């Protein structure tokens, strides 16, 4: 049983890491892209745009904390 717990702890740490908001933002972008694509919208551009916004927001928050 400890192996299973460590396995899930590894994946949680790998996906979420230090900032859960980045993981939540990327997951939300994936869901919205999926929903739009299922409704026939060309949503290929949405995921890269959301990742850029999430990255910029995370970097800005990190810079404000450190300085």
N, CA, C and O atoms as CSV, one atom per row, in Angstrom:
chain,resi,resn,atom,element,x,y,z
A,1,UNK,N,N,0.802,-1.202,0.000
A,1,UNK,CA,C,0.000,0.000,0.000
A,1,UNK,C,C,0.852,1.276,0.000
A,1,UNK,O,O,0.455,2.251,-0.639
A,2,UNK,N,N,1.996,1.317,0.682
A,2,UNK,CA,C,2.804,2.537,0.630
A,2,UNK,C,C,3.278,2.871,-0.784
A,2,UNK,O,O,3.505,4.038,-1.104
A,3,UNK,N,N,3.429,1.844,-1.635
A,3,UNK,CA,C,3.854,2.089,-3.008
A,3,UNK,C,C,2.783,2.846,-3.777
A,3,UNK,O,O,3.092,3.726,-4.580
A,4,UNK,N,N,1.549,2.509,-3.535
A,4,UNK,CA,C,0.442,3.184,-4.213
A,4,UNK,C,C,0.365,4.637,-3.765
A,4,UNK,O,O,0.176,5.533,-4.588
A,5,UNK,N,N,0.506,4.871,-2.492
A,5,UNK,CA,C,0.458,6.234,-1.954
A,5,UNK,C,C,1.599,7.061,-2.530
A,5,UNK,O,O,1.392,8.203,-2.940
A,6,UNK,N,N,2.794,6.498,-2.563
A,6,UNK,CA,C,3.938,7.227,-3.115
A,6,UNK,C,C,3.778,7.484,-4.608
A,6,UNK,O,O,4.214,8.516,-5.116
A,7,UNK,N,N,3.149,6.541,-5.308
A,7,UNK,CA,C,2.891,6.714,-6.734
A,7,UNK,C,C,2.000,7.932,-6.972
A,7,UNK,O,O,2.305,8.769,-7.822
A,8,UNK,N,N,0.910,8.030,-6.229
A,8,UNK,CA,C,0.010,9.168,-6.391
A,8,UNK,C,C,0.623,10.461,-5.874
A,8,UNK,O,O,0.349,11.530,-6.417
A,9,UNK,N,N,1.433,10.384,-4.853
A,9,UNK,CA,C,2.129,11.578,-4.375
A,9,UNK,C,C,3.096,12.105,-5.436
A,9,UNK,O,O,3.215,13.314,-5.630
A,10,UNK,N,N,3.783,11.190,-6.116
A,10,UNK,CA,C,4.677,11.597,-7.186
A,10,UNK,C,C,3.914,12.323,-8.284
A,10,UNK,O,O,4.330,13.397,-8.717
A,11,UNK,N,N,2.800,11.749,-8.741
A,11,UNK,CA,C,2.047,12.369,-9.826
A,11,UNK,C,C,1.427,13.685,-9.406
A,11,UNK,O,O,1.356,14.615,-10.209
A,12,UNK,N,N,0.977,13.785,-8.165
A,12,UNK,CA,C,0.447,15.056,-7.671
A,12,UNK,C,C,1.548,16.115,-7.674
A,12,UNK,O,O,1.332,17.239,-8.126
A,13,UNK,N,N,2.711,15.759,-7.175
A,13,UNK,CA,C,3.828,16.701,-7.138
A,13,UNK,C,C,4.295,17.052,-8.541
A,13,UNK,O,O,4.681,18.195,-8.787
A,14,UNK,N,N,4.272,16.105,-9.463
A,14,UNK,CA,C,4.700,16.337,-10.837
A,14,UNK,C,C,3.735,17.259,-11.570
A,14,UNK,O,O,4.167,18.164,-12.285
A,15,UNK,N,N,2.438,17.043,-11.403
A,15,UNK,CA,C,1.440,17.832,-12.123
A,15,UNK,C,C,1.208,19.177,-11.453
A,15,UNK,O,O,1.203,20.209,-12.124
A,16,UNK,N,N,1.019,19.181,-10.150
A,16,UNK,CA,C,0.692,20.424,-9.446
A,16,UNK,C,C,1.950,21.203,-9.125
A,16,UNK,O,O,1.999,22.413,-9.348
A,17,UNK,N,N,2.950,20.547,-8.614
A,17,UNK,CA,C,4.210,21.219,-8.314
A,17,UNK,C,C,4.076,22.231,-7.195
A,17,UNK,O,O,3.441,21.963,-6.175
A,18,UNK,N,N,4.677,23.397,-7.392
A,18,UNK,CA,C,4.668,24.432,-6.371
A,18,UNK,C,C,3.441,25.337,-6.446
A,18,UNK,O,O,3.087,25.977,-5.455
A,19,UNK,N,N,2.798,25.397,-7.588
A,19,UNK,CA,C,1.709,26.355,-7.780
A,19,UNK,C,C,0.492,25.638,-8.359
A,19,UNK,O,O,0.467,25.283,-9.537
A,20,UNK,N,N,-0.504,25.435,-7.520
A,20,UNK,CA,C,-1.704,24.723,-7.964
A,20,UNK,C,C,-2.500,25.534,-8.977
A,20,UNK,O,O,-3.249,24.959,-9.767
A,21,UNK,N,N,-2.355,26.858,-8.973
A,21,UNK,CA,C,-3.143,27.674,-9.887
A,21,UNK,C,C,-2.714,27.465,-11.346
A,21,UNK,O,O,-3.537,27.597,-12.253
A,22,UNK,N,N,-1.463,27.148,-11.575
A,22,UNK,CA,C,-1.001,26.859,-12.942
A,22,UNK,C,C,-1.654,25.564,-13.435
A,22,UNK,O,O,-2.141,25.502,-14.563
A,23,UNK,N,N,-1.661,24.551,-12.600
A,23,UNK,CA,C,-2.287,23.288,-12.984
A,23,UNK,C,C,-3.782,23.477,-13.218
A,23,UNK,O,O,-4.336,22.916,-14.164
A,24,UNK,N,N,-4.439,24.261,-12.367
A,24,UNK,CA,C,-5.869,24.513,-12.529
A,24,UNK,C,C,-6.147,25.310,-13.803
A,24,UNK,O,O,-7.127,25.041,-14.497
A,25,UNK,N,N,-5.301,26.280,-14.113
A,25,UNK,CA,C,-5.480,27.069,-15.326
A,25,UNK,C,C,-5.315,26.243,-16.584
A,25,UNK,O,O,-6.092,26.378,-17.529
A,26,UNK,N,N,-4.315,25.397,-16.598
A,26,UNK,CA,C,-4.093,24.540,-17.768
A,26,UNK,C,C,-5.219,23.524,-17.901
A,26,UNK,O,O,-5.670,23.245,-19.012
A,27,UNK,N,N,-5.675,22.969,-16.787
A,27,UNK,CA,C,-6.799,22.026,-16.838
A,27,UNK,C,C,-8.059,22.719,-17.353
A,27,UNK,O,O,-8.778,22.153,-18.176
A,28,UNK,N,N,-8.336,23.925,-16.883
A,28,UNK,CA,C,-9.501,24.671,-17.364
A,28,UNK,C,C,-9.379,24.955,-18.858
A,28,UNK,O,O,-10.365,24.853,-19.589
A,29,UNK,N,N,-8.187,25.309,-19.317
A,29,UNK,CA,C,-7.971,25.567,-20.744
A,29,UNK,C,C,-8.198,24.304,-21.567
A,29,UNK,O,O,-8.775,24.363,-22.653
A,30,UNK,N,N,-7.748,23.168,-21.056
A,30,UNK,CA,C,-7.974,21.901,-21.756
A,30,UNK,C,C,-9.457,21.581,-21.863
A,30,UNK,O,O,-9.930,21.150,-22.915
A,31,UNK,N,N,-10.186,21.790,-20.782
A,31,UNK,CA,C,-11.622,21.499,-20.778
A,31,UNK,C,C,-12.360,22.413,-21.746
A,31,UNK,O,O,-13.193,21.948,-22.525
A,32,UNK,N,N,-12.062,23.711,-21.704
A,32,UNK,CA,C,-12.738,24.653,-22.604
A,32,UNK,C,C,-12.391,24.347,-24.061
A,32,UNK,O,O,-13.265,24.400,-24.925
A,33,UNK,N,N,-11.145,24.032,-24.338
A,33,UNK,CA,C,-10.745,23.671,-25.696
A,33,UNK,C,C,-11.480,22.431,-26.168
A,33,UNK,O,O,-11.936,22.376,-27.310
A,34,UNK,N,N,-11.599,21.439,-25.301
A,34,UNK,CA,C,-12.322,20.213,-25.641
A,34,UNK,C,C,-13.788,20.502,-25.945
A,34,UNK,O,O,-14.331,20.009,-26.935
A,35,UNK,N,N,-14.421,21.295,-25.099
A,35,UNK,CA,C,-15.847,21.600,-25.293
A,35,UNK,C,C,-16.061,22.365,-26.592
A,35,UNK,O,O,-16.979,22.059,-27.353
A,36,UNK,N,N,-15.217,23.356,-26.845
A,36,UNK,CA,C,-15.357,24.112,-28.091
A,36,UNK,C,C,-15.121,23.233,-29.314
A,36,UNK,O,O,-15.836,23.352,-30.309
A,37,UNK,N,N,-14.139,22.367,-29.249
A,37,UNK,CA,C,-13.844,21.478,-30.380
A,37,UNK,C,C,-14.994,20.503,-30.626
A,37,UNK,O,O,-15.299,20.171,-31.772
A,38,UNK,N,N,-15.626,20.050,-29.554
A,38,UNK,CA,C,-16.768,19.135,-29.707
A,38,UNK,C,C,-17.974,19.822,-30.348
A,38,UNK,O,O,-18.832,19.165,-30.937
A,39,UNK,N,N,-18.029,21.152,-30.226
A,39,UNK,CA,C,-19.128,21.902,-30.826
A,39,UNK,C,C,-18.765,22.478,-32.193
A,39,UNK,O,O,-19.482,23.326,-32.725
A,40,UNK,N,N,-17.671,22.024,-32.748
A,40,UNK,CA,C,-17.307,22.396,-34.105
A,40,UNK,C,C,-16.535,23.696,-34.249
A,40,UNK,O,O,-16.351,24.184,-35.364
A,41,UNK,N,N,-16.083,24.261,-33.145
A,41,UNK,CA,C,-15.312,25.502,-33.203
A,41,UNK,C,C,-13.832,25.157,-33.372
A,41,UNK,O,O,-13.320,24.250,-32.717
A,42,UNK,N,N,-13.165,25.873,-34.238
A,42,UNK,CA,C,-11.721,25.673,-34.413
A,42,UNK,C,C,-11.003,26.310,-33.222
A,42,UNK,O,O,-10.711,27.505,-33.234
A,43,UNK,N,N,-10.725,25.520,-32.215
A,43,UNK,CA,C,-10.197,26.038,-30.949
A,43,UNK,C,C,-8.729,25.692,-30.750
A,43,UNK,O,O,-8.260,25.661,-29.613
A,44,UNK,N,N,-8.005,25.435,-31.807
A,44,UNK,CA,C,-6.593,25.056,-31.676
A,44,UNK,C,C,-5.766,26.178,-31.063
A,44,UNK,O,O,-4.745,25.912,-30.429
A,45,UNK,N,N,-6.181,27.409,-31.237
A,45,UNK,CA,C,-5.439,28.577,-30.770
A,45,UNK,C,C,-5.642,28.851,-29.281
A,45,UNK,O,O,-4.837,29.552,-28.668
A,46,UNK,N,N,-6.703,28.309,-28.695
A,46,UNK,CA,C,-7.061,28.655,-27.322
A,46,UNK,C,C,-6.055,28.117,-26.303
A,46,UNK,O,O,-5.661,28.842,-25.389
A,47,UNK,N,N,-5.646,26.892,-26.443
A,47,UNK,CA,C,-4.736,26.291,-25.466
A,47,UNK,C,C,-3.382,27.010,-25.411
A,47,UNK,O,O,-2.936,27.335,-24.310
A,48,UNK,N,N,-2.712,27.273,-26.526
A,48,UNK,CA,C,-1.447,28.025,-26.425
A,48,UNK,C,C,-1.634,29.419,-25.827
A,48,UNK,O,O,-0.789,29.884,-25.063
A,49,UNK,N,N,-2.731,30.082,-26.168
A,49,UNK,CA,C,-2.984,31.414,-25.618
A,49,UNK,C,C,-3.192,31.348,-24.106
A,49,UNK,O,O,-2.665,32.183,-23.369
A,50,UNK,N,N,-3.948,30.370,-23.648
A,50,UNK,CA,C,-4.180,30.225,-22.204
A,50,UNK,C,C,-2.896,29.878,-21.464
A,50,UNK,O,O,-2.667,30.375,-20.361
A,51,UNK,N,N,-2.064,29.043,-22.047
A,51,UNK,CA,C,-0.799,28.688,-21.406
A,51,UNK,C,C,0.095,29.921,-21.281
A,51,UNK,O,O,0.765,30.094,-20.263
A,52,UNK,N,N,0.111,30.766,-22.288
A,52,UNK,CA,C,0.902,31.996,-22.213
A,52,UNK,C,C,0.379,32.906,-21.113
A,52,UNK,O,O,1.164,33.475,-20.354
A,53,UNK,N,N,-0.939,33.049,-21.019
A,53,UNK,CA,C,-1.539,33.895,-19.978
A,53,UNK,C,C,-1.252,33.336,-18.590
A,53,UNK,O,O,-0.901,34.085,-17.679
A,54,UNK,N,N,-1.399,32.025,-18.424
A,54,UNK,CA,C,-1.140,31.398,-17.124
A,54,UNK,C,C,0.330,31.541,-16.747
A,54,UNK,O,O,0.645,31.822,-15.591
A,55,UNK,N,N,1.225,31.352,-17.697
A,55,UNK,CA,C,2.647,31.504,-17.441
A,55,UNK,C,C,2.989,32.938,-17.045
A,55,UNK,O,O,3.722,33.155,-16.079
A,56,UNK,N,N,2.468,33.911,-17.777
A,56,UNK,CA,C,2.718,35.314,-17.467
A,56,UNK,C,C,2.201,35.663,-16.073
A,56,UNK,O,O,2.884,36.338,-15.303
A,57,UNK,N,N,0.995,35.202,-15.754
A,57,UNK,CA,C,0.414,35.475,-14.434
A,57,UNK,C,C,1.240,34.846,-13.329
A,57,UNK,O,O,1.468,35.474,-12.295
A,58,UNK,N,N,1.689,33.625,-13.527
A,58,UNK,CA,C,2.493,32.947,-12.521
A,58,UNK,C,C,3.836,33.647,-12.320
A,58,UNK,O,O,4.284,33.821,-11.186
A,59,UNK,N,N,4.472,34.046,-13.409
A,59,UNK,CA,C,5.752,34.743,-13.299
A,59,UNK,C,C,5.595,36.088,-12.603
A,59,UNK,O,O,6.422,36.459,-11.770
A,60,UNK,N,N,4.541,36.817,-12.939
A,60,UNK,CA,C,4.305,38.119,-12.316
A,60,UNK,C,C,4.064,37.968,-10.814
A,60,UNK,O,O,4.580,38.753,-10.019
A,61,UNK,N,N,3.288,36.967,-10.431
A,61,UNK,CA,C,3.031,36.708,-9.013
A,61,UNK,C,C,4.318,36.320,-8.285
A,61,UNK,O,O,4.544,36.746,-7.153
A,62,UNK,N,N,5.154,35.518,-8.929
A,62,UNK,CA,C,6.412,35.098,-8.330
A,62,UNK,C,C,7.370,36.273,-8.152
A,62,UNK,O,O,8.052,36.373,-7.132
A,63,UNK,N,N,7.420,37.157,-9.140
A,63,UNK,CA,C,8.300,38.330,-9.043
A,63,UNK,C,C,7.837,39.249,-7.927
A,63,UNK,O,O,8.662,39.802,-7.200
A,64,UNK,N,N,6.529,39.422,-7.782
A,64,UNK,CA,C,6.016,40.278,-6.719
A,64,UNK,C,C,6.336,39.725,-5.332
A,64,UNK,O,O,6.620,40.483,-4.405
A,65,UNK,N,N,6.288,38.390,-5.195
A,65,UNK,CA,C,6.601,37.768,-3.904
A,65,UNK,C,C,8.063,37.939,-3.540
A,65,UNK,O,O,8.393,38.165,-2.376
A,66,UNK,N,N,8.944,37.830,-4.530
A,66,UNK,CA,C,10.379,37.852,-4.232
A,66,UNK,C,C,10.940,39.264,-4.087
A,66,UNK,O,O,11.997,39.452,-3.486
A,67,UNK,N,N,10.267,40.216,-4.613
A,67,UNK,CA,C,10.860,41.546,-4.590
A,67,UNK,C,C,9.991,42.548,-4.032
A,67,UNK,O,O,10.368,43.717,-3.952
